[in-house]
Amino acid sequence: MEDAKKCLELTPDESEAVSRVVVPEIRVGKEPSLYDIFATTGIRVDRVEPGFAVCSFKVPPRLTDKDGNLSNGAIANLVDVAGASLIYVMGLPMNVSVDMSISYVSKAKIDDELEITSKRLGQKGGYSGTSVLMRNKATGEIVAEGRHSLFRSAAASKL
């Protein structure tokens, strides 16, 4: 355990370099977080209809695993964002994802262009469901398919 702690300790130079990093203040709920920017930059909206959206996304190196494939975590995040975008209501707090089921079908490599199709499945009370399909535009292969349920409390809906 001590060896692990030593590996994680910063040298004085590293510590000084980190202390110079400027992190801008983010107003929660008013501006996207660093995480949102990192994970979703590059999504292009191609078509939107009520309860339906089609987006394009070119796989960037920053979201790939050691083998150069779009990472499973990045896929899960894209399913979450694409599904939640169909349920979001301007001026209300974001919904909370309560359940996601994702089938990882094939790999997407750096620079592959993906088509992400999102459909709203329905709503009952504060719960909403979406379906997200991620397909490689060049090959037509399905990369992932996800089902997603979100919740917004009744109190939040009345704001």
KEKOLKOL-8469 format. One record per residue: x, y, z of N, C-alpha, C, O in turn; residue in three letters. Coordinates in Angstrom, 2 decimals. Example, Ala and Ser with C-alpha at 12.3 -4.5 7.8 and 13.67 -1.06 7.14 Angstrom:
BEGIN
[volo [13.19; -5.69; 7.80]; [12.30; -4.50; 7.80]; [13.20; -3.30; 7.80]; [14.24; -3.32; 8.46]; 'ala']
[volo [12.85; -2.25; 7.08]; [13.67; -1.06; 7.14]; [12.90; 0.03; 7.87]; [13.41; 1.14; 8.04]; 'ser']
END
This chain:
BEGIN
[volo [0.82; -1.19; 0.00]; [0.00; 0.00; 0.00]; [0.87; 1.26; 0.00]; [0.55; 2.24; -0.67]; 'met']
[volo [1.95; 1.21; 0.74]; [2.84; 2.37; 0.79]; [3.48; 2.64; -0.57]; [3.65; 3.79; -0.96]; 'glu']
[volo [3.82; 1.56; -1.29]; [4.40; 1.73; -2.62]; [3.41; 2.42; -3.56]; [3.79; 3.27; -4.36]; 'asp']
[volo [2.13; 2.04; -3.44]; [1.10; 2.66; -4.27]; [0.97; 4.14; -3.94]; [0.84; 4.97; -4.84]; 'ala']
[volo [1.00; 4.49; -2.67]; [0.91; 5.90; -2.26]; [2.08; 6.70; -2.81]; [1.90; 7.83; -3.26]; 'lys']
[volo [3.28; 6.11; -2.77]; [4.47; 6.81; -3.28]; [4.35; 7.07; -4.78]; [4.77; 8.12; -5.27]; 'lys']
[volo [3.79; 6.11; -5.51]; [3.62; 6.27; -6.96]; [2.68; 7.42; -7.29]; [2.80; 8.05; -8.34]; 'cys']
[volo [1.74; 7.69; -6.41]; [0.74; 8.72; -6.66]; [1.15; 10.10; -6.16]; [0.50; 11.09; -6.50]; 'leu']
[volo [2.21; 10.18; -5.37]; [2.67; 11.47; -4.86]; [3.27; 12.32; -5.97]; [3.94; 11.81; -6.87]; 'glu']
[volo [3.01; 13.62; -5.89]; [3.56; 14.55; -6.87]; [4.93; 15.04; -6.43]; [5.20; 15.19; -5.24]; 'leu']
[volo [5.78; 15.29; -7.40]; [7.06; 15.92; -7.10]; [6.77; 17.40; -6.83]; [5.69; 17.88; -7.17]; 'thr']
[volo [7.71; 18.13; -6.23]; [7.48; 19.57; -6.02]; [7.20; 20.31; -7.33]; [6.36; 21.21; -7.36]; 'pro']
[volo [7.89; 19.95; -8.42]; [7.64; 20.60; -9.71]; [6.24; 20.29; -10.23]; [5.55; 21.18; -10.74]; 'asp']
[volo [5.82; 19.04; -10.09]; [4.47; 18.66; -10.53]; [3.41; 19.38; -9.70]; [2.41; 19.84; -10.23]; 'glu']
[volo [3.65; 19.46; -8.41]; [2.71; 20.13; -7.52]; [2.58; 21.61; -7.89]; [1.48; 22.16; -7.90]; 'ser']
[volo [3.70; 22.25; -8.19]; [3.67; 23.66; -8.59]; [2.93; 23.84; -9.92]; [2.15; 24.78; -10.08]; 'glu']
[volo [3.17; 22.93; -10.86]; [2.50; 23.01; -12.17]; [0.99; 22.87; -12.01]; [0.23; 23.59; -12.66]; 'ala']
[volo [0.56; 21.96; -11.16]; [-0.87; 21.76; -10.92]; [-1.48; 22.99; -10.26]; [-2.61; 23.36; -10.57]; 'val']
[volo [-0.74; 23.62; -9.36]; [-1.28; 24.78; -8.65]; [-1.49; 25.98; -9.58]; [-2.25; 26.89; -9.26]; 'ser']
[volo [-0.82; 25.98; -10.75]; [-0.97; 27.08; -11.71]; [-2.15; 26.87; -12.67]; [-2.50; 27.78; -13.42]; 'arg']
[volo [-2.75; 25.68; -12.65]; [-3.88; 25.41; -13.55]; [-5.08; 26.26; -13.13]; [-5.49; 26.26; -11.97]; 'val']
[volo [-5.61; 26.98; -14.10]; [-6.77; 27.83; -13.83]; [-8.03; 27.05; -14.23]; [-8.17; 26.65; -15.39]; 'val']
[volo [-8.92; 26.85; -13.29]; [-10.18; 26.16; -13.55]; [-11.29; 27.20; -13.46]; [-11.56; 27.74; -12.39]; 'val']
[volo [-11.95; 27.47; -14.59]; [-13.00; 28.49; -14.56]; [-14.18; 28.04; -13.70]; [-14.49; 26.85; -13.61]; 'pro']
[volo [-14.82; 29.01; -13.08]; [-16.00; 28.72; -12.27]; [-17.15; 28.35; -13.20]; [-17.39; 29.01; -14.20]; 'glu']
[volo [-17.85; 27.29; -12.84]; [-19.00; 26.85; -13.63]; [-20.25; 27.02; -12.78]; [-20.32; 26.55; -11.65]; 'ile']
[volo [-21.22; 27.71; -13.35]; [-22.49; 27.90; -12.65]; [-23.35; 26.66; -12.90]; [-23.83; 26.44; -14.01]; 'arg']
[volo [-23.53; 25.86; -11.86]; [-24.24; 24.59; -11.98]; [-25.65; 24.83; -12.54]; [-26.39; 25.68; -12.06]; 'val']
[volo [-25.98; 24.06; -13.56]; [-27.29; 24.17; -14.19]; [-27.39; 25.27; -15.22]; [-28.37; 25.34; -15.96]; 'gly']
[volo [-26.39; 26.15; -15.29]; [-26.41; 27.27; -16.23]; [-25.40; 27.08; -17.36]; [-25.60; 27.60; -18.46]; 'lys']
[volo [-24.35; 26.34; -17.09]; [-23.29; 26.14; -18.08]; [-22.92; 24.67; -18.11]; [-23.07; 23.96; -17.11]; 'glu']
[volo [-22.44; 24.19; -19.25]; [-22.01; 22.79; -19.30]; [-20.78; 22.57; -18.43]; [-19.94; 23.46; -18.27]; 'pro']
[volo [-20.69; 21.38; -17.87]; [-19.53; 21.05; -17.04]; [-18.36; 20.64; -17.93]; [-18.54; 20.37; -19.12]; 'ser']
[volo [-17.17; 20.61; -17.36]; [-15.99; 20.15; -18.07]; [-16.23; 18.73; -18.59]; [-15.83; 18.39; -19.70]; 'leu']
[volo [-16.89; 17.91; -17.78]; [-17.19; 16.54; -18.18]; [-18.08; 16.53; -19.42]; [-17.80; 15.78; -20.36]; 'tyr']
[volo [-19.14; 17.34; -19.44]; [-20.03; 17.39; -20.60]; [-19.27; 17.84; -21.85]; [-19.45; 17.27; -22.93]; 'asp']
[volo [-18.45; 18.84; -21.70]; [-17.68; 19.36; -22.83]; [-16.73; 18.29; -23.36]; [-16.63; 18.08; -24.57]; 'ile']
[volo [-16.04; 17.61; -22.47]; [-15.07; 16.58; -22.85]; [-15.77; 15.43; -23.58]; [-15.27; 14.94; -24.60]; 'phe']
[volo [-16.91; 15.00; -23.06]; [-17.55; 13.80; -23.58]; [-18.43; 14.04; -24.80]; [-18.62; 13.12; -25.60]; 'ala']
[volo [-18.96; 15.23; -24.98]; [-19.95; 15.42; -26.04]; [-19.54; 16.39; -27.14]; [-20.28; 16.57; -28.10]; 'thr']
[volo [-18.39; 17.02; -27.01]; [-17.95; 17.91; -28.08]; [-17.81; 17.12; -29.37]; [-17.17; 16.06; -29.40]; 'thr']
[volo [-18.40; 17.62; -30.42]; [-18.33; 16.94; -31.71]; [-19.64; 16.34; -32.16]; [-19.76; 15.93; -33.32]; 'gly']
[volo [-20.64; 16.29; -31.28]; [-21.95; 15.78; -31.70]; [-22.58; 16.83; -32.61]; [-22.64; 18.01; -32.28]; 'ile']
[volo [-23.06; 16.37; -33.77]; [-23.72; 17.27; -34.72]; [-25.17; 16.79; -34.86]; [-25.42; 15.63; -35.16]; 'arg']
[volo [-26.11; 17.70; -34.65]; [-27.52; 17.36; -34.78]; [-27.89; 17.46; -36.26]; [-27.71; 18.51; -36.88]; 'val']
[volo [-28.39; 16.37; -36.83]; [-28.75; 16.32; -38.24]; [-30.25; 16.50; -38.48]; [-30.66; 17.10; -39.47]; 'asp']
[volo [-31.05; 15.98; -37.57]; [-32.50; 16.04; -37.75]; [-33.19; 15.94; -36.40]; [-32.79; 15.15; -35.54]; 'arg']
[volo [-34.24; 16.77; -36.20]; [-34.99; 16.74; -34.96]; [-36.48; 16.82; -35.27]; [-36.91; 17.64; -36.08]; 'val']
[volo [-37.23; 15.96; -34.63]; [-38.68; 15.98; -34.67]; [-39.14; 15.73; -33.24]; [-38.34; 15.28; -32.42]; 'glu']
[volo [-40.40; 16.01; -32.92]; [-40.85; 15.70; -31.56]; [-40.64; 14.22; -31.23]; [-41.15; 13.34; -31.91]; 'pro']
[volo [-39.88; 13.97; -30.18]; [-39.63; 12.61; -29.73]; [-38.64; 11.82; -30.56]; [-38.53; 10.60; -30.41]; 'gly']
[volo [-37.91; 12.50; -31.44]; [-36.99; 11.79; -32.34]; [-35.83; 12.71; -32.72]; [-36.04; 13.89; -32.99]; 'phe']
[volo [-34.62; 12.18; -32.73]; [-33.46; 12.97; -33.15]; [-32.43; 12.06; -33.81]; [-32.28; 10.90; -33.43]; 'ala']
[volo [-31.74; 12.61; -34.80]; [-30.63; 11.91; -35.46]; [-29.42; 12.83; -35.37]; [-29.47; 14.00; -35.74]; 'val']
[volo [-28.31; 12.27; -34.88]; [-27.07; 13.03; -34.73]; [-25.93; 12.27; -35.40]; [-26.02; 11.06; -35.63]; 'cys']
[volo [-24.86; 12.98; -35.70]; [-23.63; 12.39; -36.20]; [-22.53; 12.65; -35.20]; [-22.53; 13.67; -34.50]; 'ser']
[volo [-21.59; 11.73; -35.13]; [-20.48; 11.87; -34.20]; [-19.26; 11.16; -34.76]; [-19.31; 9.97; -35.04]; 'phe']
[volo [-18.18; 11.90; -34.92]; [-16.91; 11.32; -35.38]; [-16.09; 10.95; -34.14]; [-15.85; 11.80; -33.28]; 'lys']
[volo [-15.68; 9.70; -34.06]; [-14.98; 9.20; -32.88]; [-13.63; 9.90; -32.72]; [-12.75; 9.77; -33.58]; 'val']
[volo [-13.47; 10.66; -31.62]; [-12.20; 11.36; -31.39]; [-11.24; 10.50; -30.57]; [-11.68; 9.63; -29.81]; 'pro']
[volo [-9.94; 10.73; -30.70]; [-8.96; 9.95; -29.93]; [-9.18; 10.03; -28.41]; [-8.89; 9.08; -27.69]; 'pro']
[volo [-9.69; 11.15; -27.92]; [-9.83; 11.34; -26.47]; [-10.83; 10.38; -25.83]; [-10.81; 10.19; -24.62]; 'arg']
[volo [-11.70; 9.77; -26.64]; [-12.73; 8.88; -26.09]; [-12.49; 7.40; -26.42]; [-13.40; 6.58; -26.35]; 'leu']
[volo [-11.24; 7.08; -26.79]; [-10.94; 5.70; -27.16]; [-10.16; 4.98; -26.06]; [-9.53; 5.59; -25.21]; 'thr']
[volo [-10.23; 3.66; -26.11]; [-9.49; 2.83; -25.16]; [-8.08; 2.56; -25.70]; [-7.69; 3.11; -26.73]; 'asp']
[volo [-7.34; 1.72; -25.02]; [-5.95; 1.45; -25.40]; [-5.83; 0.78; -26.76]; [-4.75; 0.81; -27.37]; 'lys']
[volo [-6.91; 0.17; -27.25]; [-6.89; -0.49; -28.56]; [-7.39; 0.42; -29.69]; [-7.49; -0.01; -30.84]; 'asp']
[volo [-7.71; 1.67; -29.36]; [-8.17; 2.61; -30.38]; [-9.66; 2.50; -30.69]; [-10.11; 3.04; -31.70]; 'gly']
[volo [-10.41; 1.82; -29.84]; [-11.86; 1.69; -30.02]; [-12.58; 2.70; -29.14]; [-12.10; 3.05; -28.06]; 'asn']
[volo [-13.73; 3.18; -29.61]; [-14.56; 4.03; -28.77]; [-14.84; 3.27; -27.49]; [-15.33; 2.14; -27.53]; 'leu']
[volo [-14.52; 3.87; -26.35]; [-14.62; 3.15; -25.07]; [-16.08; 2.90; -24.69]; [-16.97; 3.66; -25.08]; 'ser']
[volo [-16.30; 1.84; -23.93]; [-17.65; 1.51; -23.47]; [-18.24; 2.64; -22.63]; [-19.43; 2.91; -22.70]; 'asn']
[volo [-17.39; 3.29; -21.83]; [-17.87; 4.41; -21.02]; [-18.33; 5.57; -21.87]; [-19.33; 6.22; -21.56]; 'gly']
[volo [-17.60; 5.84; -22.95]; [-18.00; 6.92; -23.86]; [-19.31; 6.57; -24.55]; [-20.16; 7.44; -24.72]; 'ala']
[volo [-19.47; 5.31; -24.94]; [-20.73; 4.88; -25.55]; [-21.88; 5.07; -24.57]; [-22.93; 5.58; -24.94]; 'ile']
[volo [-21.68; 4.65; -23.32]; [-22.73; 4.81; -22.31]; [-23.07; 6.27; -22.12]; [-24.25; 6.62; -21.98]; 'ala']
[volo [-22.07; 7.14; -22.11]; [-22.32; 8.56; -21.94]; [-23.10; 9.12; -23.13]; [-24.02; 9.92; -22.95]; 'asn']
[volo [-22.74; 8.72; -24.34]; [-23.45; 9.19; -25.53]; [-24.90; 8.70; -25.53]; [-25.80; 9.44; -25.93]; 'leu']
[volo [-25.14; 7.46; -25.10]; [-26.51; 6.95; -24.99]; [-27.29; 7.79; -23.98]; [-28.44; 8.15; -24.23]; 'val']
[volo [-26.66; 8.09; -22.86]; [-27.31; 8.90; -21.82]; [-27.65; 10.29; -22.34]; [-28.78; 10.75; -22.16]; 'asp']
[volo [-26.71; 10.97; -22.97]; [-26.92; 12.33; -23.46]; [-27.95; 12.34; -24.59]; [-28.85; 13.19; -24.60]; 'val']
[volo [-27.83; 11.41; -25.53]; [-28.76; 11.38; -26.67]; [-30.18; 11.07; -26.21]; [-31.14; 11.66; -26.71]; 'ala']
[volo [-30.32; 10.17; -25.26]; [-31.65; 9.85; -24.74]; [-32.24; 10.98; -23.91]; [-33.41; 11.32; -24.05]; 'gly']
[volo [-31.43; 11.55; -23.04]; [-31.91; 12.62; -22.16]; [-32.29; 13.87; -22.94]; [-33.17; 14.62; -22.52]; 'ala']
[volo [-31.65; 14.10; -24.07]; [-31.94; 15.31; -24.85]; [-33.38; 15.32; -25.36]; [-33.94; 16.38; -25.61]; 'ser']
[volo [-33.98; 14.15; -25.53]; [-35.36; 14.08; -26.01]; [-36.38; 14.41; -24.92]; [-37.53; 14.73; -25.22]; 'leu']
[volo [-35.96; 14.32; -23.69]; [-36.86; 14.51; -22.56]; [-36.70; 15.89; -21.92]; [-37.60; 16.36; -21.23]; 'ile']
[volo [-35.57; 16.52; -22.16]; [-35.25; 17.80; -21.51]; [-36.28; 18.87; -21.85]; [-36.71; 19.01; -23.00]; 'tyr']
[volo [-36.68; 19.62; -20.83]; [-37.60; 20.75; -21.00]; [-36.86; 22.01; -20.54]; [-36.42; 22.10; -19.39]; 'val']
[volo [-36.74; 22.98; -21.45]; [-36.02; 24.22; -21.16]; [-36.60; 24.88; -19.91]; [-37.82; 24.99; -19.75]; 'met']
[volo [-35.73; 25.30; -19.03]; [-36.14; 25.99; -17.81]; [-36.38; 25.07; -16.63]; [-36.53; 25.55; -15.51]; 'gly']
[volo [-36.42; 23.76; -16.85]; [-36.59; 22.81; -15.76]; [-35.27; 22.10; -15.48]; [-34.42; 22.00; -16.36]; 'leu']
[volo [-35.10; 21.61; -14.25]; [-33.88; 20.86; -13.95]; [-33.77; 19.63; -14.84]; [-34.78; 19.10; -15.31]; 'pro']
[volo [-32.55; 19.19; -15.07]; [-32.32; 17.99; -15.89]; [-32.97; 16.78; -15.23]; [-33.09; 16.71; -14.01]; 'met']
[volo [-33.38; 15.85; -16.06]; [-33.87; 14.57; -15.56]; [-32.70; 13.78; -14.99]; [-31.54; 14.04; -15.33]; 'asn']
[volo [-33.01; 12.82; -14.15]; [-32.00; 11.94; -13.59]; [-32.14; 10.58; -14.26]; [-33.22; 10.00; -14.25]; 'val']
[volo [-31.05; 10.08; -14.83]; [-31.08; 8.74; -15.42]; [-31.17; 7.73; -14.30]; [-30.34; 7.73; -13.39]; 'ser']
[volo [-32.17; 6.85; -14.38]; [-32.34; 5.87; -13.31]; [-32.05; 4.44; -13.77]; [-31.85; 3.55; -12.94]; 'val']
[volo [-32.01; 4.23; -15.08]; [-31.73; 2.90; -15.58]; [-31.27; 2.99; -17.02]; [-31.83; 3.74; -17.82]; 'asp']
[volo [-30.24; 2.23; -17.35]; [-29.77; 2.16; -18.72]; [-29.36; 0.72; -19.00]; [-28.68; 0.08; -18.20]; 'met']
[volo [-29.77; 0.23; -20.15]; [-29.37; -1.09; -20.59]; [-28.77; -0.93; -21.98]; [-29.44; -0.46; -22.90]; 'ser']
[volo [-27.51; -1.30; -22.13]; [-26.81; -1.09; -23.40]; [-26.25; -2.41; -23.91]; [-25.61; -3.16; -23.17]; 'ile']
[volo [-26.52; -2.68; -25.18]; [-25.91; -3.83; -25.86]; [-24.77; -3.29; -26.71]; [-24.99; -2.48; -27.61]; 'ser']
[volo [-23.55; -3.73; -26.42]; [-22.37; -3.34; -27.19]; [-22.20; -4.37; -28.30]; [-21.83; -5.52; -28.02]; 'tyr']
[volo [-22.47; -3.99; -29.54]; [-22.55; -4.96; -30.63]; [-21.26; -5.05; -31.44]; [-20.79; -6.15; -31.71]; 'val']
[volo [-20.69; -3.92; -31.82]; [-19.44; -3.94; -32.58]; [-18.57; -2.76; -32.16]; [-19.00; -1.92; -31.38]; 'ser']
[volo [-17.36; -2.71; -32.67]; [-16.40; -1.67; -32.29]; [-16.48; -0.49; -33.25]; [-16.79; -0.64; -34.43]; 'lys']
[volo [-16.19; 0.69; -32.72]; [-16.01; 1.90; -33.54]; [-14.59; 2.38; -33.29]; [-14.15; 2.46; -32.14]; 'ala']
[volo [-13.88; 2.69; -34.35]; [-12.48; 3.12; -34.28]; [-12.37; 4.64; -34.38]; [-13.33; 5.32; -34.72]; 'lys']
[volo [-11.18; 5.15; -34.07]; [-10.90; 6.58; -34.21]; [-11.26; 7.01; -35.63]; [-10.94; 6.33; -36.60]; 'ile']
[volo [-11.93; 8.15; -35.73]; [-12.36; 8.77; -36.98]; [-13.55; 8.10; -37.66]; [-14.00; 8.58; -38.70]; 'asp']
[volo [-14.07; 6.99; -37.12]; [-15.31; 6.43; -37.66]; [-16.42; 7.45; -37.42]; [-16.48; 8.08; -36.37]; 'asp']
[volo [-17.29; 7.59; -38.40]; [-18.44; 8.49; -38.23]; [-19.64; 7.64; -37.85]; [-19.98; 6.67; -38.53]; 'glu']
[volo [-20.28; 8.03; -36.75]; [-21.43; 7.30; -36.23]; [-22.71; 8.10; -36.43]; [-22.71; 9.33; -36.40]; 'leu']
[volo [-23.79; 7.38; -36.64]; [-25.12; 7.98; -36.64]; [-25.78; 7.54; -35.34]; [-25.85; 6.35; -35.05]; 'glu']
[volo [-26.27; 8.50; -34.58]; [-26.92; 8.21; -33.30]; [-28.39; 8.61; -33.44]; [-28.70; 9.79; -33.59]; 'ile']
[volo [-29.28; 7.62; -33.37]; [-30.71; 7.86; -33.50]; [-31.36; 7.66; -32.15]; [-31.19; 6.62; -31.51]; 'thr']
[volo [-32.11; 8.66; -31.70]; [-32.79; 8.61; -30.41]; [-34.30; 8.70; -30.62]; [-34.78; 9.50; -31.41]; 'ser']
[volo [-35.03; 7.85; -29.88]; [-36.50; 7.88; -29.95]; [-37.06; 7.89; -28.53]; [-36.59; 7.16; -27.66]; 'lys']
[volo [-38.06; 8.73; -28.32]; [-38.76; 8.73; -27.03]; [-39.77; 7.59; -27.08]; [-40.55; 7.49; -28.02]; 'arg']
[volo [-39.75; 6.72; -26.08]; [-40.65; 5.58; -26.05]; [-41.96; 5.89; -25.34]; [-42.99; 5.29; -25.65]; 'leu']
[volo [-41.92; 6.82; -24.41]; [-43.14; 7.16; -23.69]; [-42.84; 7.79; -22.35]; [-41.68; 7.94; -21.95]; 'gly']
[volo [-43.93; 8.15; -21.66]; [-43.80; 8.78; -20.36]; [-44.97; 8.36; -19.49]; [-46.10; 8.27; -19.96]; 'gln']
[volo [-44.70; 8.11; -18.22]; [-45.74; 7.81; -17.25]; [-45.36; 8.53; -15.97]; [-44.37; 8.18; -15.32]; 'lys']
[volo [-46.14; 9.53; -15.62]; [-45.81; 10.35; -14.47]; [-44.48; 11.04; -14.69]; [-44.27; 11.67; -15.73]; 'gly']
[volo [-43.57; 10.92; -13.73]; [-42.25; 11.55; -13.85]; [-41.23; 10.70; -14.59]; [-40.10; 11.13; -14.79]; 'gly']
[volo [-41.62; 9.48; -15.00]; [-40.69; 8.58; -15.69]; [-40.86; 8.67; -17.20]; [-41.98; 8.72; -17.72]; 'tyr']
[volo [-39.73; 8.69; -17.90]; [-39.72; 8.70; -19.36]; [-38.75; 7.64; -19.84]; [-37.79; 7.30; -19.16]; 'ser']
[volo [-39.02; 7.11; -21.03]; [-38.14; 6.10; -21.60]; [-37.68; 6.50; -22.99]; [-38.43; 7.12; -23.74]; 'gly']
[volo [-36.45; 6.15; -23.32]; [-35.90; 6.43; -24.65]; [-35.16; 5.20; -25.16]; [-34.78; 4.31; -24.40]; 'thr']
[volo [-34.98; 5.19; -26.47]; [-34.19; 4.16; -27.14]; [-33.15; 4.87; -27.98]; [-33.45; 5.85; -28.66]; 'ser']
[volo [-31.91; 4.39; -27.94]; [-30.82; 5.01; -28.69]; [-30.10; 3.92; -29.50]; [-29.72; 2.88; -28.96]; 'val']
[volo [-29.93; 4.19; -30.79]; [-29.22; 3.27; -31.67]; [-28.01; 3.99; -32.24]; [-28.12; 5.09; -32.79]; 'leu']
[volo [-26.85; 3.36; -32.10]; [-25.60; 3.94; -32.59]; [-25.08; 3.04; -33.71]; [-24.83; 1.85; -33.50]; 'met']
[volo [-24.93; 3.62; -34.92]; [-24.56; 2.84; -36.10]; [-23.37; 3.49; -36.81]; [-23.28; 4.72; -36.88]; 'arg']
[volo [-22.46; 2.66; -37.33]; [-21.35; 3.15; -38.13]; [-21.91; 3.57; -39.50]; [-22.51; 2.76; -40.20]; 'asn']
[volo [-21.69; 4.85; -39.87]; [-22.26; 5.35; -41.12]; [-21.68; 4.66; -42.35]; [-22.40; 4.43; -43.32]; 'lys']
[volo [-20.40; 4.34; -42.34]; [-19.75; 3.76; -43.52]; [-20.15; 2.30; -43.74]; [-20.39; 1.89; -44.88]; 'ala']
[volo [-20.21; 1.52; -42.66]; [-20.46; 0.09; -42.80]; [-21.91; -0.30; -42.53]; [-22.35; -1.38; -42.94]; 'thr']
[volo [-22.65; 0.56; -41.84]; [-24.02; 0.24; -41.46]; [-24.10; -0.64; -40.22]; [-25.19; -0.93; -39.74]; 'gly']
[volo [-22.95; -1.08; -39.70]; [-22.94; -1.94; -38.51]; [-23.48; -1.20; -37.29]; [-23.19; -0.02; -37.09]; 'glu']
[volo [-24.25; -1.92; -36.50]; [-24.70; -1.36; -35.23]; [-23.55; -1.44; -34.25]; [-22.97; -2.51; -34.05]; 'ile']
[volo [-23.21; -0.32; -33.63]; [-22.15; -0.27; -32.62]; [-22.75; -0.56; -31.25]; [-22.19; -1.34; -30.47]; 'val']
[volo [-23.88; 0.07; -30.96]; [-24.53; -0.15; -29.66]; [-26.01; 0.21; -29.77]; [-26.42; 1.01; -30.60]; 'ala']
[volo [-26.77; -0.41; -28.89]; [-28.19; -0.10; -28.78]; [-28.52; 0.00; -27.30]; [-28.14; -0.87; -26.51]; 'glu']
[volo [-29.23; 1.05; -26.94]; [-29.52; 1.24; -25.52]; [-30.96; 1.62; -25.25]; [-31.63; 2.25; -26.07]; 'gly']
[volo [-31.42; 1.22; -24.08]; [-32.71; 1.63; -23.54]; [-32.38; 2.43; -22.29]; [-31.43; 2.12; -21.56]; 'arg']
[volo [-33.16; 3.44; -22.05]; [-32.78; 4.44; -21.07]; [-34.05; 4.94; -20.38]; [-35.01; 5.31; -21.07]; 'his']
[volo [-34.07; 4.97; -19.07]; [-35.22; 5.58; -18.39]; [-34.72; 6.69; -17.48]; [-33.67; 6.60; -16.86]; 'ser']
[volo [-35.53; 7.74; -17.43]; [-35.17; 8.95; -16.70]; [-36.32; 9.33; -15.78]; [-37.46; 8.93; -15.99]; 'leu']
[volo [-36.00; 10.12; -14.77]; [-37.01; 10.53; -13.80]; [-36.88; 12.02; -13.53]; [-35.78; 12.55; -13.40]; 'phe']
[volo [-38.02; 12.69; -13.45]; [-38.08; 14.07; -12.99]; [-39.16; 14.10; -11.92]; [-40.29; 13.67; -12.15]; 'arg']
[volo [-38.80; 14.61; -10.75]; [-39.78; 14.63; -9.65]; [-40.93; 15.56; -9.99]; [-40.77; 16.50; -10.77]; 'ser']
[volo [-42.09; 15.29; -9.40]; [-43.27; 16.13; -9.63]; [-43.00; 17.55; -9.18]; [-43.48; 18.50; -9.80]; 'ala']
[volo [-42.22; 17.72; -8.11]; [-41.91; 19.06; -7.62]; [-41.11; 19.84; -8.64]; [-41.35; 21.03; -8.84]; 'ala']
[volo [-40.14; 19.17; -9.30]; [-39.32; 19.83; -10.31]; [-40.17; 20.20; -11.53]; [-39.92; 21.23; -12.16]; 'ala']
[volo [-41.15; 19.38; -11.86]; [-41.99; 19.65; -13.01]; [-42.86; 20.87; -12.83]; [-43.31; 21.46; -13.81]; 'ser']
[volo [-43.11; 21.25; -11.58]; [-43.98; 22.41; -11.29]; [-43.22; 23.70; -11.19]; [-43.82; 24.75; -10.99]; 'lys']
[volo [-41.87; 23.65; -11.32]; [-41.06; 24.89; -11.24]; [-41.33; 25.81; -12.39]; [-40.73; 26.88; -12.47]; 'leu']
END
